[in-house]
Amino acid sequence: MLLDNPAARLLAILQQGSEHKNEANCRGVWTALLDTGGNNTLLMSRLGKVMNLPAEIIQTLDQEFPHQSGAHAHWSKQVNRGFMEQNLNGRWDTFSKFIDQHTISYLSLSADLLQSKANTSLLNETTLQDTRDKIDGVLKAVLESDFPDEIKNYLVRGLQRIIVAIDEYRISGAAPILDAMEVTLGHAFFDAEYRHTLTNTDIGRTIVDVLASVASSITIAVGLPQLPETFQLLLGSH
């Protein structure tokens, strides 16, 4: 099953990029598009993930539409040229000049092809912010709890990974969010004390309920039929 639509994600980023002036600073535009503030390390990390999207899209298209191998030829060539020839310290059009209307049109076609294979939609900013606020709330509760250090540290790392995945949703999609949630909860099946904390304390039950609620909204958006098994098993235990 196609989990979500990488072509739609790249298309949205490029369309937002087209709203910036040619003479704008290239690094500044990417900073705005990828919401990295003044953190150049984060910028390069997220830009690298954007640069990987064409390969992800091509792989998915080849799997889902093996007889449409030429559908991505034009846009992928142009987008990759833009990535390779852009000057982050120069003007935005060192990248954007490669993203012409034909590139957008062909990429849009690829997005439509993938959409035909999955009942998915992009999560809107309001939903993402609400999701992030919920996870941030349980993270604060864990930090203020009297949980044993080992359990607290594991939960903090897990919740922080979820927050990072939410922040990068527009680039990487829903899969990393669900994966981070499953890893955070899945540890309960290997650690009895951790499982007891999640199922027999108020904060632990809140964590499971919040993650299950968030996962439910995401699975609906990306077209999955039900919550991941990890959530169902833990929900049935408390």
Disulfide bonds with the S-S distance in Angstrom:
none
